Amino acid sequence: MDYGVTITRGAAPWQIFQQGPDGTACIRLEGKYHLVHLSQELPLQFSAVPHAKTTVKARVALESTGESVVPWTECTVLDSENWTITFPRVPAGGLYRIETYMDYEGWDGLSCTRGDMVHNVGVGDVFVIAGQSNAAGRAKNPVADDPELGVHVLRTSARWELATHPLGETTNALHVGHYENHNPGHSPWLHFAKRLKRELGYPIGLVPCAYGGAPLRWWNPEENGALFTNMLEMLADYDIHPRAVLWYQGEAEGYEDSAQTYLERFAAFVRHTRAALGQPELPFLTVQLNRCMEGPSEKLDRQWGMVREAQRQAWHTLEHVTVVPAADLALYDFIHNASEGNLVVGERCARAALAECYGRDVDWMAPEPESVVQTAPDTVTVRFSRIRNWLNPFGVPAALLPFEAEDAQGLAAPKAYETGTDSLTITFERPLGADARLHGAWRMNPGAAIPSDCMRMPMLSFYGVPVEQG
């Protein structure tokens, strides 16, 4: 039976409240109170207590020590059974517990004063996970990626829990808009969240909404938009306005022949998400596609190249959008990142978040072409931005270098190359015609050697970069 003070709304175990710009969160609680007398002898007998003037109080305390963060505060008693309270400025941190109790006139020492508690809540930042299977996570190979107090997940059951893999599992699911027919696996985001928590010093929450095989049109409300709606419904359960969106998607576009419009449709998804949440500067932290080993064709290669280029261009043309590379990472199967690769994705996205969301001086941006200049009829020099150390193409034979030029005659492969500190000078198998363009690490499977800034990270893939005349 209910007796004493009960909490009916406003906070749940393991919940992470999104902090505001001032580093605090407003927590509003509602509940009921019941005056009950307990017998002096066991077994307990319960009997009603005549109505009396009642005081309900609540506080926020540290789980670790029991010290008050918000001291005992009198709640507003609305009538003979309902109460409410607002804690307007609970500071970022935790984990906290919320406690309640009551007293009333005529208390006789045996009547109940106990109150509900909500354990392991925190105030910090919440990130929503969107995209397709590499966002949801598919890897099943073992890797150490332990749960950590202060990193929590909102499951499809609409319940907050300690974050553990797989984040998107569907036990007791209430939100079935991204209910998959098999279990997901390891994903990048637990490591991402742990990295941020350790750097920032407060809890991180995750809301997984990704769905395997999802084309962009399922996210874009100007097309199908079903996953967009599902995401908003999950966030609305707890009135979440997330710190950022974690986005990893695009593999499906090649199979729908829709890569040509990826950038404008992704921009529409970003625009509608920001408008729906009332967050015009909501960051999107994105991942450029890795690779696919199965069923390559020139048509699919071009689709993947165009999607990767659109992802790179989104960074340059859309405000508060970042992109990190993934084409150097190991696979679990023909298309999904291995667990160890997910750790790297999580690390790269965390570094991007520290810079974009928190203004930290973090070196997170990958190299990309700064200039592409034709220096001889058959030769192009590519100079890369953001080479902090030196460019490393791994000494592969020219035939394995993941670059191709294209002109009216078609594709031209490298036959030789020279490496500079921040450049590659590539000689092709034939002279290049007018209006030539360069593609880099663009195919579905771009090969094993993606040129990298040594000791840092690989370049971003690119497609159709114009070759300038030297």
C-alpha positions as CSV (number, residue, x, y, z in Angstrom):
1,M,0.0,0.0,0.0
2,D,1.0,3.6,-0.4
3,Y,1.8,5.4,2.9
4,G,3.8,8.4,3.8
5,V,5.1,10.5,0.9
6,T,5.2,9.1,-2.6
7,I,6.8,10.6,-5.7
8,T,4.6,10.2,-8.8
9,R,6.3,12.4,-11.3
10,G,9.4,14.4,-12.1
11,A,12.5,12.2,-11.5
12,A,13.4,8.6,-12.1
13,P,16.2,6.4,-10.9
14,W,19.4,6.8,-13.0
15,Q,18.0,9.8,-14.8
16,I,20.4,12.4,-16.2
17,F,18.9,15.9,-16.3
18,Q,20.1,18.2,-19.0
19,Q,21.8,21.2,-17.5
20,G,21.1,24.7,-18.8
21,P,23.6,27.4,-19.8
22,D,24.1,28.3,-16.2
23,G,25.3,24.8,-15.2
24,T,22.1,23.9,-13.3
25,A,18.9,22.0,-14.0
26,C,15.4,22.7,-12.8
27,I,13.8,19.6,-11.2
28,R,10.1,19.6,-10.6
29,L,8.5,16.9,-8.5
30,E,4.9,15.9,-7.9
31,G,3.5,13.3,-5.5
32,K,1.0,12.3,-2.9
33,Y,0.9,11.9,0.8
34,H,-1.1,9.6,3.0
35,L,-1.6,9.8,6.8
36,V,-1.4,6.3,8.1
37,H,-1.0,4.9,11.7
38,L,1.2,1.8,12.2
39,S,0.4,-0.6,15.1
40,Q,2.9,-0.9,18.0
41,E,3.0,-4.7,17.8
42,L,3.9,-6.9,14.8
43,P,2.6,-8.0,12.4
44,L,1.9,-4.4,11.4
45,Q,-1.6,-3.2,11.2
46,F,-2.4,0.0,9.3
47,S,-5.2,2.4,10.2
48,A,-6.3,5.8,9.0
49,V,-5.3,9.0,10.8
50,P,-7.7,11.9,10.9
51,H,-6.7,14.7,8.5
52,A,-4.4,17.2,10.1
53,K,-2.1,20.0,8.9
54,T,0.7,18.3,7.0
55,T,4.1,19.5,6.0
56,V,6.0,17.6,3.1
57,K,9.7,18.3,2.7
58,A,12.3,17.2,0.1
59,R,16.0,17.6,-0.5
60,V,18.7,16.7,-2.9
61,A,21.8,14.9,-1.4
62,L,25.0,13.4,-2.6
63,E,24.8,9.6,-2.9
64,S,28.4,9.4,-1.9
65,T,28.2,11.1,1.5
66,G,24.6,12.0,2.2
67,E,25.5,15.7,2.3
68,S,22.7,18.1,1.2
69,V,23.2,19.7,-2.2
70,V,19.7,21.3,-1.9
71,P,18.7,21.4,1.8
72,W,15.4,20.2,3.1
73,T,12.8,22.4,1.5
74,E,9.1,22.6,2.3
75,C,6.9,21.5,-0.6
76,T,3.6,23.0,-1.7
77,V,0.7,21.0,-0.3
78,L,-2.1,21.3,-2.8
79,D,-4.9,19.6,-1.0
80,S,-5.5,16.6,1.2
81,E,-3.3,14.3,-0.8
82,N,-1.2,16.1,-3.4
83,W,2.0,18.0,-3.2
84,T,4.6,19.6,-5.5
85,I,8.0,21.2,-5.3
86,T,10.5,22.8,-7.7
87,F,14.2,22.8,-7.2
88,P,15.1,25.6,-9.6
89,R,18.9,25.3,-9.6
90,V,20.3,21.9,-9.0
91,P,24.0,22.1,-9.9
92,A,25.7,19.9,-12.5
93,G,27.1,16.9,-10.8
94,G,26.1,13.8,-8.9
95,L,25.2,11.2,-8.4
96,Y,22.4,12.5,-6.3
97,R,19.5,11.1,-4.4
98,I,16.2,12.9,-3.9
99,E,14.6,12.3,-0.5
100,T,11.2,13.2,0.9
101,Y,9.4,13.0,4.3
102,M,6.5,14.6,6.1
103,D,5.3,15.6,9.5
104,Y,1.9,16.7,10.7
105,E,0.1,18.1,13.7
106,G,-0.7,15.5,16.3
107,W,2.0,13.0,15.3
108,D,2.1,10.3,17.9
109,G,5.4,8.5,17.2
110,L,3.7,5.6,15.4
111,S,2.1,7.4,12.5
112,C,4.1,7.2,9.3
113,T,6.5,10.0,8.2
114,R,8.5,8.1,5.7
115,G,9.0,9.3,2.1
116,D,10.0,8.0,-1.3
117,M,13.6,8.4,-2.6
118,V,14.9,8.5,-6.1
119,H,18.5,7.2,-6.4
120,N,21.4,7.8,-8.7
121,V,20.2,10.8,-10.6
122,G,22.6,13.3,-12.1
123,V,22.7,16.7,-13.7
124,G,25.0,17.0,-16.7
125,D,24.6,16.6,-20.5
126,V,22.5,14.3,-22.6
127,F,23.3,13.2,-26.1
128,V,20.9,11.6,-28.5
129,I,22.1,8.8,-30.9
130,A,20.7,8.8,-34.4
131,G,21.5,7.1,-37.7
132,Q,21.7,3.5,-38.8
133,S,23.4,0.3,-37.7
134,N,26.9,1.7,-37.0
135,A,25.3,4.2,-34.7
136,A,23.2,1.5,-33.0
137,G,26.3,-0.8,-32.8
138,R,26.6,-4.2,-34.3
139,A,30.0,-5.6,-33.1
140,K,30.0,-8.7,-31.0
141,N,33.7,-9.3,-30.6
142,P,35.0,-8.8,-27.0
143,V,36.5,-5.5,-25.9
144,A,36.9,-3.9,-22.5
145,D,34.3,-1.1,-22.2
146,D,33.0,-1.3,-18.7
147,P,29.9,0.6,-17.4
148,E,30.7,3.5,-15.2
149,L,28.5,5.3,-12.6
150,G,27.5,8.7,-14.0
151,V,27.1,7.4,-17.5
152,H,23.5,6.4,-18.0
153,V,21.1,5.4,-20.8
154,L,17.4,6.0,-21.5
155,R,16.3,2.6,-22.8
156,T,13.5,1.9,-25.3
157,S,11.5,0.8,-22.2
158,A,11.4,4.6,-21.3
159,R,13.5,3.8,-18.2
160,W,16.8,5.2,-17.3
161,E,19.5,2.7,-16.4
162,L,23.3,2.5,-15.9
163,A,24.6,2.5,-19.5
164,T,25.8,-0.9,-20.6
165,H,26.1,-2.5,-24.0
166,P,24.1,-3.0,-26.1
167,L,22.7,0.5,-25.5
168,G,19.7,0.0,-27.8
169,E,18.5,-3.4,-26.6
170,T,14.7,-3.6,-26.5
171,T,13.7,-5.5,-23.3
172,N,10.2,-4.2,-22.2
173,A,10.3,-1.7,-25.1
174,L,7.6,1.0,-25.1
175,H,9.0,3.0,-27.9
176,V,8.9,0.5,-30.8
177,G,9.6,3.0,-33.6
178,H,13.1,1.7,-33.9
179,Y,12.4,-1.9,-32.6
180,E,14.8,-4.1,-34.5
181,N,14.4,-7.8,-35.2
182,H,17.7,-8.7,-33.7
183,N,19.9,-7.6,-30.8
184,P,22.4,-4.8,-31.4
185,G,26.0,-5.0,-30.1
186,H,28.9,-2.8,-29.1
187,S,28.7,0.8,-30.2
188,P,31.0,3.9,-29.9
189,W,28.9,5.8,-27.4
190,L,29.7,4.4,-24.0
191,H,33.3,5.1,-24.5
192,F,32.4,8.6,-25.8
193,A,30.3,9.3,-22.7
194,K,32.9,8.1,-20.3
195,R,35.6,10.2,-22.0
196,L,33.4,13.3,-21.6
197,K,32.5,12.5,-18.0
198,R,36.1,12.2,-17.0
199,E,37.0,15.4,-18.8
200,L,34.1,17.5,-17.7
201,G,33.5,16.2,-14.2
202,Y,29.7,15.6,-14.4
203,P,27.3,12.9,-15.6
204,I,26.5,12.1,-19.2
205,G,23.2,10.6,-20.5
206,L,22.6,8.8,-23.7
207,V,19.4,8.3,-25.7
208,P,19.8,5.7,-28.4
209,C,17.4,6.1,-31.3
210,A,19.4,4.7,-34.2
211,Y,17.9,2.0,-36.5
212,G,19.8,-0.5,-38.6
213,G,19.5,-0.1,-42.3
214,A,17.8,3.3,-42.1
215,P,18.1,5.5,-45.1
216,L,18.2,9.2,-44.5
217,R,14.6,9.6,-45.8
218,W,13.4,7.8,-42.6
219,W,15.0,10.6,-40.6
220,N,14.0,13.5,-42.8
221,P,10.5,14.7,-42.0
222,E,10.3,16.2,-45.5
223,E,10.3,12.6,-46.7
224,N,9.2,9.6,-44.6
225,G,10.5,10.9,-41.2
226,A,9.2,8.0,-39.0
227,L,12.5,7.8,-37.1
228,F,12.5,11.6,-36.6
229,T,9.1,11.3,-34.9
230,N,10.2,8.4,-32.8
231,M,13.2,10.3,-31.6
232,L,11.2,13.3,-30.6
233,E,8.7,11.1,-28.7
234,M,11.5,9.5,-26.7
235,L,13.0,12.8,-25.8
236,A,9.5,14.2,-24.9
237,D,9.1,11.5,-22.2
238,Y,11.6,13.4,-20.0
239,D,11.4,16.8,-21.7
240,I,15.0,16.4,-22.9
241,H,16.7,19.1,-24.9
242,P,19.9,17.3,-25.7
243,R,23.4,18.8,-25.7
244,A,24.1,17.4,-29.2
245,V,23.1,14.7,-31.7
246,L,25.5,11.9,-32.4
247,W,25.0,11.0,-36.1
248,Y,26.4,8.0,-38.0
249,Q,24.5,7.2,-41.2
250,G,24.8,7.0,-44.9
251,E,25.6,3.4,-45.9
252,A,21.9,2.9,-47.0
253,E,22.0,5.7,-49.5
254,G,24.0,3.8,-52.1
255,Y,21.4,1.1,-52.3
256,E,18.7,3.7,-52.9
257,D,20.6,5.7,-55.5
258,S,20.1,8.9,-53.4
259,A,23.6,10.0,-52.7
260,Q,23.4,13.0,-55.0
261,T,20.9,14.8,-52.7
262,Y,22.4,13.7,-49.4
263,L,23.7,17.1,-48.3
264,E,20.4,19.0,-48.9
265,R,18.4,16.2,-47.2
266,F,20.7,16.0,-44.3
267,A,20.5,19.8,-43.9
268,A,16.7,19.5,-43.8
269,F,16.9,16.9,-41.1
270,V,19.3,19.1,-39.1
271,R,17.0,22.1,-39.6
272,H,13.8,20.3,-38.6
273,T,15.5,18.8,-35.5
274,R,16.7,22.1,-34.3
275,A,13.3,23.7,-34.9
276,A,11.3,20.9,-33.2
277,L,13.5,21.1,-30.1
278,G,13.8,24.9,-30.1
279,Q,17.6,24.7,-30.3
280,P,18.7,26.6,-33.3
281,E,22.4,25.9,-32.6
282,L,22.1,22.3,-31.6
283,P,25.4,20.6,-32.6
284,F,25.5,17.5,-34.8
285,L,28.6,15.3,-34.3
286,T,28.9,13.1,-37.4
287,V,31.0,10.2,-38.5
288,Q,32.1,9.8,-42.2
289,L,31.5,6.3,-43.5
290,N,34.0,3.6,-43.0
291,R,33.8,0.9,-45.7
292,C,31.8,-2.0,-47.2
293,M,33.5,-5.2,-48.4
294,E,30.5,-6.9,-50.0
295,G,29.2,-6.4,-53.6
296,P,31.2,-3.5,-54.8
297,S,30.4,-1.9,-58.2
298,E,31.3,1.3,-59.8
299,K,27.8,2.6,-59.3
300,L,27.9,1.8,-55.6
301,D,31.5,3.1,-55.3
302,R,30.3,6.5,-56.7
303,Q,27.3,6.5,-54.3
304,W,29.6,6.0,-51.3
305,G,32.0,8.6,-52.6
306,M,29.2,11.2,-53.0
307,V,27.9,10.4,-49.5
308,R,31.3,10.8,-47.9
309,E,31.9,14.1,-49.8
310,A,28.5,15.3,-48.6
311,Q,29.4,14.5,-45.1
312,R,32.6,16.5,-45.5
313,Q,30.8,19.4,-47.0
314,A,28.2,19.4,-44.3
315,W,31.0,20.2,-41.9
316,H,32.0,23.2,-44.1
317,T,28.5,24.5,-44.9
318,L,26.3,23.8,-41.9
319,E,26.9,25.6,-38.6
320,H,27.7,23.5,-35.6
321,V,28.2,20.3,-37.6
322,T,31.4,18.3,-37.2
323,V,32.8,15.2,-38.9
324,V,35.4,12.7,-38.0
325,P,36.9,9.9,-40.2
326,A,36.4,6.2,-39.8
327,A,37.8,4.7,-43.0
328,D,40.9,3.4,-41.2
329,L,39.1,1.3,-38.7
330,A,38.7,-2.5,-38.5
331,L,35.4,-4.2,-39.4
332,Y,33.4,-6.8,-37.4
333,D,31.7,-8.1,-40.6
334,F,31.3,-6.8,-44.1
335,I,30.1,-3.3,-43.2
336,H,30.0,-2.9,-39.4
337,N,32.8,-1.5,-37.2
338,A,34.5,-3.9,-34.9
339,S,34.4,-3.2,-31.2
340,E,37.9,-1.8,-31.1
341,G,37.0,0.4,-34.0
342,N,34.0,1.7,-32.1
343,L,36.3,2.8,-29.3
344,V,38.3,4.9,-31.7
345,V,35.1,6.5,-33.1
346,G,34.0,7.3,-29.6
347,E,37.3,8.9,-28.8
348,R,37.3,11.0,-32.0
349,C,33.7,12.1,-31.4
350,A,34.5,13.0,-27.8
351,R,37.4,15.2,-28.9
352,A,35.1,16.9,-31.5
353,A,32.5,17.4,-28.7
354,L,35.1,18.9,-26.4
355,A,35.9,21.5,-29.0
356,E,32.5,22.2,-30.6
357,C,30.3,21.9,-27.5
358,Y,32.7,23.0,-24.7
359,G,35.2,25.3,-26.4
360,R,38.1,23.2,-25.3
361,D,41.4,23.6,-27.2
362,V,41.5,20.1,-28.6
363,D,43.1,19.0,-31.8
364,W,40.3,16.9,-33.3
365,M,40.1,17.9,-37.0
366,A,41.3,15.4,-39.7
367,P,43.4,16.3,-42.7
368,E,41.7,17.0,-46.0
369,P,42.8,18.5,-49.3
370,E,43.8,22.1,-49.1
371,S,44.9,22.4,-52.7
372,V,44.9,20.1,-55.7
373,V,47.2,21.4,-58.5
374,Q,48.2,19.9,-61.8
375,T,52.0,20.4,-62.1
376,A,52.5,18.4,-65.3
377,P,50.2,16.8,-67.9
378,D,50.1,13.5,-65.9
379,T,50.9,14.8,-62.4
380,V,48.9,16.4,-59.6
381,T,50.2,17.6,-56.2
382,V,47.7,17.4,-53.3
383,R,48.5,19.5,-50.3
384,F,46.7,18.6,-47.1
385,S,45.6,20.9,-44.3
386,R,46.1,20.1,-40.6
387,I,49.2,17.9,-41.0
388,R,50.7,18.3,-37.5
389,N,53.5,15.7,-37.9
390,W,54.0,14.3,-41.4
391,L,51.9,12.7,-44.0
392,N,52.1,8.9,-44.0
393,P,50.8,6.9,-47.0
394,F,52.4,3.8,-45.5
395,G,54.8,3.2,-48.4
396,V,52.2,1.2,-50.4
397,P,52.8,0.6,-54.1
398,A,51.2,3.3,-56.3
399,A,48.5,0.9,-57.4
400,L,47.2,0.6,-53.8
401,L,47.2,4.4,-53.2
402,P,43.5,5.2,-52.7
403,F,43.4,8.1,-55.2
404,E,42.0,8.4,-58.7
405,A,41.7,11.3,-61.1
406,E,38.7,11.6,-63.5
407,D,38.2,13.5,-66.7
408,A,36.2,13.1,-69.9
409,Q,38.1,9.9,-70.7
410,G,37.2,8.3,-67.4
411,L,39.2,7.3,-64.3
412,A,43.0,7.4,-64.2
413,A,44.9,5.4,-61.6
414,P,48.3,6.4,-60.0
415,K,51.5,4.9,-61.4
416,A,53.9,6.6,-59.1
417,Y,54.0,9.1,-56.2
418,E,56.3,11.1,-54.0
419,T,55.5,12.1,-50.4
420,G,56.2,15.5,-48.9
421,T,55.7,16.6,-45.3
422,D,52.1,17.6,-46.0
423,S,51.7,16.6,-49.7
424,L,51.5,13.9,-52.2
425,T,52.7,14.4,-55.8
426,I,50.9,11.7,-57.8
427,T,51.8,10.7,-61.4
428,F,48.9,9.1,-63.2
429,E,48.9,6.4,-65.9
430,R,48.0,9.0,-68.6
431,P,47.8,12.8,-69.1
432,L,44.7,14.4,-67.6
433,G,42.3,16.4,-69.6
434,A,40.6,19.7,-68.8
435,D,38.2,19.9,-65.9
436,A,39.8,16.9,-64.2
437,R,38.8,16.0,-60.7
438,L,40.4,14.0,-57.9
439,H,38.8,11.4,-55.7
440,G,40.4,10.1,-52.5
441,A,39.5,7.0,-50.4
442,W,36.1,7.2,-52.1
443,R,35.2,3.7,-53.1
444,M,33.0,1.4,-51.0
445,N,36.2,-0.4,-50.0
446,P,38.9,2.3,-50.3
447,G,41.7,-0.1,-49.5
448,A,43.8,-0.7,-46.4
449,A,46.1,2.3,-46.5
450,I,44.3,5.6,-45.9
451,P,47.0,8.3,-45.8
452,S,47.3,9.7,-42.3
453,D,48.8,12.5,-40.3
454,C,51.4,10.2,-38.6
455,M,50.6,9.6,-34.9
456,R,47.2,11.3,-35.2
457,M,44.4,10.4,-37.6
458,P,43.7,9.6,-41.3
459,M,42.5,12.1,-43.9
460,L,38.8,12.6,-44.6
461,S,37.6,10.8,-47.8
462,F,36.7,13.2,-50.6
463,Y,35.1,12.9,-54.1
464,G,35.2,15.2,-57.1
465,V,37.6,17.9,-55.9
466,P,38.5,20.1,-58.9
467,V,42.1,19.9,-60.2
468,E,43.5,23.4,-60.6
469,Q,46.1,24.3,-63.2
470,G,49.6,25.1,-61.9
